[in-house]
């Protein structure tokens, strides 16, 4: 039981009783000197050294070029600090290709994707084409045609019009080497 183990360790180190240690820990917590909850002691410095993180699965690559059919396999889990990436249900994809270079997404970059089936026009999304191939593109809407399309951020590529829009996530961050 961790509560007794910590109190015992402190009591032994100071040469005092466990109940005295408990009394002082509770008093210090009430005065805001430490946080003491469920037998766990925290200070502001400890909190800064152990930030809250989301574990996001790196599930392979996403085409930034011609759409492709790839089976998602978890390569590893990447800790994403909540203070930097926010909280949410994320996964990570490795960009492959050059169709998103004008959006600063280069081949080999890691793209942090929020898992969602909805997106706004202008978002960079992981979406399925009509052939059920996944791709990373900017979501756009053609008002005259009344259709959504996936826009590459590279003039060498053409827009991909979809009859049924299936969004698998929205890009929120890019992790890249300089």
C-alpha positions as CSV (number, residue, x, y, z in Angstrom):
1,X,0.0,0.0,0.0
2,X,1.8,3.2,-1.2
3,X,0.3,5.5,1.5
4,X,1.9,3.5,4.4
5,X,5.1,2.9,2.5
6,X,5.7,6.7,1.9
7,X,4.8,7.6,5.5
8,X,7.0,4.8,6.8
9,X,9.9,6.0,4.7
10,X,9.6,9.5,5.9
11,X,9.1,8.4,9.5
12,X,12.2,6.2,9.4
13,X,14.3,9.0,7.8
14,X,13.2,11.5,10.5
15,X,13.1,9.2,13.4
16,X,9.4,10.0,14.2
17,X,6.1,8.0,14.2
18,X,4.0,7.4,11.1
19,X,1.0,9.1,12.7
20,X,3.1,12.3,13.3
21,X,4.2,12.2,9.7
22,X,0.6,11.9,8.5
23,X,-0.4,14.8,10.8
24,X,2.3,17.1,9.3
25,X,1.6,16.1,5.7
26,X,-2.1,16.9,6.1
27,X,-1.3,20.2,7.9
28,X,1.2,21.2,5.1
29,X,-1.4,20.3,2.4
30,X,-4.0,22.5,4.2
31,X,-1.6,25.4,4.2
32,X,-0.9,25.0,0.5
33,X,2.8,24.0,1.0
34,X,2.3,20.7,-0.7
35,X,-0.4,18.6,-2.3
36,X,-1.1,15.4,-0.4
37,X,-3.9,13.3,-2.0
38,X,-4.4,9.6,-1.8
39,X,-1.0,9.2,-0.2
40,X,0.9,10.9,-3.0
41,X,2.9,14.0,-2.2
42,X,3.3,16.8,-4.9
43,X,4.9,20.1,-4.9
44,X,4.8,22.7,-7.7
45,X,8.4,21.7,-8.7
46,X,7.4,18.0,-8.9
47,X,4.3,18.9,-11.1
48,X,6.6,20.9,-13.5
49,X,9.0,17.9,-13.7
50,X,6.1,15.5,-14.4
51,X,3.8,17.2,-16.9
52,X,0.5,15.7,-17.9
53,X,0.8,13.9,-21.2
54,X,-1.4,12.2,-23.8
55,X,0.0,9.0,-25.3
56,X,-0.6,9.2,-29.0
57,X,0.0,6.2,-31.3
58,X,2.3,6.7,-34.3
59,X,0.3,4.7,-36.8
60,X,2.5,4.9,-39.9
61,X,2.5,7.3,-42.8
62,X,-0.1,9.3,-44.7
63,X,0.3,10.2,-48.3
64,X,0.8,13.8,-49.1
65,X,0.7,13.3,-52.8
66,X,-1.4,10.6,-54.6
67,X,-3.9,8.9,-52.3
68,X,-2.9,5.5,-51.0
69,X,-4.3,2.6,-49.2
70,X,-2.2,1.8,-46.1
71,X,-3.1,-0.3,-43.2
72,X,-2.6,1.4,-39.9
73,X,-0.2,-0.3,-37.5
74,X,1.0,1.2,-34.3
75,X,4.8,1.7,-34.6
76,X,5.2,3.3,-31.1
77,X,3.5,5.6,-28.7
78,X,4.6,9.3,-28.5
79,X,4.0,11.3,-25.3
80,X,2.4,14.7,-26.1
81,X,2.6,17.2,-23.3
82,X,-0.9,18.6,-22.7
83,X,0.7,22.1,-22.0
84,X,1.9,22.1,-25.7
85,X,-0.6,20.0,-27.6
86,X,-3.7,20.4,-25.5
87,X,-5.9,17.5,-24.5
88,X,-7.9,15.3,-26.8
89,X,-7.9,12.0,-28.6
90,X,-4.8,12.2,-30.8
91,X,-2.8,9.9,-33.1
92,X,0.3,10.7,-35.1
93,X,1.1,10.1,-38.8
94,X,4.3,10.4,-40.7
95,X,3.9,12.6,-43.8
96,X,4.9,11.0,-47.1
97,X,5.2,13.0,-50.3
98,X,5.2,16.6,-51.3
99,X,1.6,17.7,-51.9
100,X,1.4,19.7,-48.7
101,X,4.7,21.6,-48.8
102,X,3.1,25.0,-49.1
103,X,1.4,24.3,-45.7
104,X,4.9,23.5,-44.3
105,X,4.2,19.8,-44.1
106,X,7.2,18.0,-45.6
107,X,7.9,14.3,-46.2
108,X,9.0,12.8,-42.9
109,X,7.3,15.3,-40.7
110,X,5.1,13.9,-37.9
111,X,1.6,15.2,-38.1
112,X,-0.5,15.2,-34.9
113,X,-4.1,14.4,-35.8
114,X,-7.1,14.9,-33.6
115,X,-9.4,11.9,-34.0
116,X,-12.7,13.3,-35.2
117,X,-15.2,12.7,-38.1
118,X,-16.1,16.4,-38.4
119,X,-14.0,19.3,-39.8
120,X,-14.4,22.9,-40.9
121,X,-13.7,24.1,-44.4
122,X,-10.0,25.2,-44.3
123,X,-8.9,22.5,-41.9
124,X,-6.1,20.1,-43.0
125,X,-7.7,16.7,-42.7
126,X,-7.1,13.0,-43.0
127,X,-9.9,12.0,-45.4
128,X,-10.9,9.2,-47.6
129,X,-11.3,9.6,-51.3
130,X,-14.2,8.1,-53.2
131,X,-11.9,5.1,-53.8
132,X,-11.5,4.8,-50.0
133,X,-7.9,5.8,-50.1
134,X,-6.6,8.0,-47.3
135,X,-4.8,11.3,-47.9
136,X,-3.8,14.5,-46.0
137,X,-5.2,17.6,-47.7
138,X,-7.0,20.9,-46.9
139,X,-10.8,20.6,-46.8
140,X,-12.5,23.0,-49.3
141,X,-16.0,23.5,-50.6
142,X,-17.0,24.5,-54.1
143,X,-20.3,26.4,-53.7
144,X,-21.2,26.4,-57.4
145,X,-20.9,22.6,-57.6
146,X,-22.1,22.0,-54.1
147,X,-19.3,19.6,-53.4
148,X,-16.4,19.2,-51.0
149,X,-12.9,18.7,-52.3
150,X,-9.5,18.0,-50.9
151,X,-7.0,20.7,-51.9
152,X,-3.2,19.9,-52.0
153,X,-0.9,22.7,-50.9
154,X,1.3,22.3,-53.9
155,X,0.5,23.7,-57.3
156,X,1.8,20.6,-59.0
157,X,-1.2,18.6,-57.7
158,X,-4.8,18.7,-58.6
159,X,-7.8,19.0,-56.3
160,X,-9.6,15.8,-55.4
161,X,-13.4,16.1,-55.5
162,X,-15.3,13.6,-53.3
163,X,-18.9,12.7,-53.6
164,X,-19.0,11.5,-50.0
165,X,-16.8,13.2,-47.5
166,X,-15.3,10.9,-44.9
167,X,-13.0,12.7,-42.4
168,X,-10.8,10.6,-40.1
169,X,-9.2,13.4,-38.3
170,X,-8.0,17.0,-38.3
171,X,-4.3,18.0,-38.3
172,X,-3.5,20.1,-35.2
173,X,0.3,20.2,-35.0
174,X,3.4,19.3,-37.0
175,X,6.6,17.9,-35.4
176,X,9.6,18.4,-37.7
177,X,13.3,18.3,-37.6
178,X,15.1,21.5,-38.5
